[in-house]
Amino acid sequence: MSRIAVCIGAFVVLLVASALAGPVTLNGAKISATFNPTGGSVKIWETGTNRIFTHSFTKIQEVAADGGVVNAVNSFADLTFNDPTTPQQETFQGVNSTVVSLSGNVNVAVAGSNATTTANVNVRFYVFNDEGKITYGTKTYPVAPGSIEIIYTISGWPVEDTGNKLNFFVRIGTPGKTASWNSPELRFFDGASLIFAPDSANSNGQAAVKVTPTMGSGAVNIQMQFQAANSIEYDPLWSVEGESSSAATLSPFITSVLF
C-alpha cells in the first residue's frame, strides 16, 4: 500500500487535554492548540490571547505533464475524522511521548470518469514528555516536555504515473497581517515563519520541491509541488511563539521513503 506521510511538529507546552470527544484542546502556560476532527484542522495560539494561527488542508492533486489533474482530493471540508484515540505512551526518535490519533477516509476523484477510490488519512499527535532532539534530514532540533509532533499519513494514494507532479495545498490562517516571502522563508507578521527545504526524497531519488505561497486576506495559501511517487515522506517542523519572543520557524523537510 502506498503511503504519503506529512509530519508537523508544533512546540506547545502541554498542561491539560480536553475529554476525548470531538475537538481536543491542549492548554499550555504559553501556547495552546486545538485539534478538530472536522476537517482535521489545527489551531495554535498564544495562551491568554486570541492570536490564532490555523493550519488546514485544502486539496491534493496529482497533475500530468499537460497540466491535467489525474487523481485528486478536491476538498477536506467534508472529512470528519473519528474521535481521538485513548492516549498511548510511545517514543518518537527516542523521545518519550504521549500519542493521540485521528483517522478518516477521503474520496479520491479520478479525472475523466465518475470513478472514485478511497484513501485513509491518519493524524497522530506526539506530545513529548522529556527533553531531547529530533532530526529531519541533516538538521537537528531540540524538543522539550509539551512539544508536539503532528504526523499526517495518507494511505492508499493511487499514484498514476511517477512522471507526474503531486501538488499539496495547505492554508495558514493568520490572526492579523499575513506574511512576506523570501525563498525559502515565509515569514509571518505575527511571530512565526516557515522555512522550506529545497528537495524531496521519493522512490525515484531526490527531487526539487517548488513552493508557491499566495497571500490572501487573513491567510496564506501554500502550494508545495513534489515529483509524484508511490511513497513520499514529508516532515515539516512547526513552532509558534508570542509577540514578545523572536519569530519561530516552521521547517518542512522531505527526509525518507516508505516502502
C-alpha positions in Angstrom: 0.0 0.0 0.0 1.4 3.4 -0.9 1.7 5.9 1.8 2.3 9.7 1.9 3.2 10.9 5.4 3.2 14.6 6.3 4.7 15.4 9.7 4.2 18.7 11.5 5.8 19.4 14.9 4.2 22.3 16.9 6.0 23.4 20.0 3.3 23.7 22.6 3.6 23.4 26.4 1.0 20.9 27.5 -0.9 21.2 30.7 -4.4 19.9 30.1 -6.0 17.8 27.4 -9.8 18.0 27.0 -12.0 15.0 27.1 -11.6 12.7 24.1 -14.8 13.5 22.3 -14.9 15.9 19.4 -12.2 18.5 19.3 -9.1 18.0 21.6 -7.6 21.1 23.2 -4.1 21.2 24.7 -3.9 24.2 27.2 -0.4 25.3 27.9 1.1 28.1 30.0 2.5 29.8 26.9 0.9 28.2 23.8 -2.4 26.3 23.4 -3.7 24.3 20.5 -7.0 22.7 19.4 -7.2 19.7 17.0 -10.6 19.4 15.4 -11.9 16.1 13.9 -14.0 18.2 11.4 -11.5 18.7 8.5 -8.6 17.8 10.7 -7.7 21.5 11.3 -5.2 22.6 13.9 -5.5 25.9 15.7 -2.5 27.3 17.7 -2.4 30.4 19.8 -0.5 32.2 22.5 -2.3 31.3 25.7 -4.5 34.1 27.0 -4.8 35.8 23.6 -7.0 35.5 20.5 -4.0 35.5 18.2 -4.9 32.2 16.4 -2.9 30.5 13.6 -5.0 27.8 11.8 -3.3 25.1 9.7 -5.7 23.3 7.4 -5.5 21.0 4.3 -7.0 22.4 1.1 -6.5 19.7 -1.5 -4.1 17.2 -3.0 -3.8 16.9 -6.8 -1.7 14.6 -9.0 -1.0 16.5 -12.2 0.1 15.2 -15.5 2.7 16.8 -17.8 0.0 18.6 -19.8 -1.4 20.2 -16.6 -4.4 18.0 -16.4 -5.4 16.7 -12.9 -5.3 13.0 -12.7 -6.3 12.0 -9.2 -7.4 14.5 -6.5 -8.8 15.1 -3.1 -10.6 18.3 -4.1 -11.6 19.3 -0.6 -11.1 18.3 3.1 -14.1 20.3 4.2 -16.4 17.3 4.4 -13.9 15.0 6.0 -14.7 14.2 9.7 -12.1 12.2 11.5 -13.0 9.7 14.1 -12.9 10.9 17.7 -9.3 10.8 19.1 -8.0 7.5 20.4 -7.1 6.9 24.0 -3.6 8.4 24.7 -0.8 5.9 24.4 2.8 6.1 25.6 5.3 5.8 22.8 8.7 7.2 21.7 9.4 9.4 18.7 13.0 9.3 17.6 13.9 8.0 21.1 12.0 10.8 23.0 9.2 9.6 25.3 5.8 10.9 24.1 2.1 10.7 24.6 0.2 9.9 21.4 -3.3 10.7 20.3 -4.6 9.6 16.9 -7.4 10.6 14.5 -8.4 8.6 11.4 -10.8 9.2 8.5 -11.4 8.3 4.9 -11.3 10.6 1.9 -12.6 10.1 -1.6 -10.0 10.5 -4.4 -11.6 11.6 -7.6 -10.2 10.1 -10.9 -10.2 12.5 -13.7 -12.1 11.7 -16.9 -14.5 9.4 -15.2 -17.1 9.2 -12.5 -14.9 6.8 -10.6 -13.5 7.4 -7.1 -11.2 5.5 -4.8 -10.8 5.8 -1.1 -7.6 6.8 0.8 -7.2 6.9 4.5 -6.0 9.9 6.4 -4.5 9.2 9.8 -3.3 12.0 12.1 -1.1 11.3 15.1 -0.2 13.9 17.8 3.0 13.2 19.7 3.3 15.2 22.9 6.8 15.0 24.2 7.3 14.1 27.8 11.0 14.6 28.0 13.7 16.8 26.6 15.6 15.5 23.6 16.4 16.1 20.0 14.7 15.1 16.7 16.3 15.0 13.3 14.9 15.9 9.9 17.4 15.3 7.1 20.7 16.8 8.2 19.2 19.2 10.7 18.5 18.5 14.4 16.0 20.3 16.6 15.7 20.3 20.4 12.3 19.3 21.9 11.0 19.8 25.4 8.1 18.4 27.5 4.9 19.6 25.8 6.4 19.9 22.3 4.1 18.3 19.8 4.9 16.4 16.6 1.9 16.1 14.4 2.1 13.3 11.8 -0.4 13.3 8.9 -0.5 10.0 6.9 -2.4 9.3 3.7 -2.6 5.6 3.0 -3.5 4.1 -0.4 -2.9 7.1 -2.6 -3.4 5.9 -6.2 -0.3 7.3 -7.9 -1.0 7.0 -11.7 2.5 7.9 -13.1 5.8 8.7 -11.3 6.4 11.3 -14.1 3.5 13.4 -12.8 3.6 16.1 -10.1 1.9 15.8 -6.7 0.6 19.2 -5.6 -0.1 19.5 -1.9 -2.1 22.6 -0.8 -2.4 23.9 2.7 -3.8 27.1 4.2 -2.4 29.0 7.1 -5.0 31.4 8.6 -3.3 34.2 10.5 -4.5 36.4 13.4 -3.7 39.7 11.6 -1.5 40.5 8.6 -0.3 37.6 6.5 3.4 37.1 5.5 6.3 38.0 3.3 8.0 35.5 1.0 11.8 35.4 0.5 12.5 31.9 -0.6 13.0 29.6 1.2 11.4 31.5 4.1 7.8 32.5 4.6 7.8 35.0 7.5 4.5 35.8 9.1 4.0 39.2 10.6 2.5 37.7 13.8 5.6 36.0 15.2 6.2 32.8 13.2 7.9 31.7 10.0 8.1 28.8 7.6 11.4 27.6 6.1 11.1 25.2 3.2 13.7 22.6 2.3 14.7 22.6 -1.4 14.5 18.9 -2.1 12.3 15.9 -1.5 13.1 12.2 -1.3 10.9 9.6 -3.0 11.1 6.2 -4.6 12.8 7.7 -7.6 15.5 9.5 -5.7 15.9 13.2 -4.9 13.7 15.8 -6.5 13.3 19.5 -6.2 10.3 21.0 -4.4 8.6 24.1 -5.8 6.9 26.2 -3.1 4.4 28.9 -4.2 2.7 30.9 -1.5 -0.2 33.2 -2.3 -1.1 35.9 0.2 -4.8 36.3 0.8 -6.9 38.2 3.3 -6.1 36.9 6.7 -4.4 33.7 5.3 -1.6 32.4 3.2 -2.3 29.6 0.7 0.7 27.4 0.1 1.3 25.0 -2.8 4.1 22.5 -2.4 4.9 20.6 -5.6 6.6 17.3 -5.5 7.6 14.6 -8.0 4.9 12.0 -7.9 5.9 8.7 -6.4 4.4 5.7 -4.8 5.9 6.6 -1.4 6.9 10.1 -0.1 7.7 11.1 3.4 7.2 14.8 4.2 8.5 16.1 7.5 7.8 19.7 8.4 8.5 21.2 11.9 6.2 23.9 13.2 6.5 26.2 16.2 4.8 29.4 17.1 5.8 32.0 19.7 4.2 35.0 21.1 4.8 38.6 20.2 7.4 39.1 22.9 9.5 36.3 21.5 11.6 36.1 18.4 9.9 34.6 15.4 9.8 30.8 15.4 10.2 28.5 12.4 8.1 26.1 10.5 10.5 24.0 8.5 9.4 21.3 6.1 11.9 18.6 5.2 11.5 15.7 2.9 13.6 13.1 4.6 13.0 9.5 3.6 11.0 7.0 1.6 8.5 4.5 3.0 8.2 1.2 1.2 
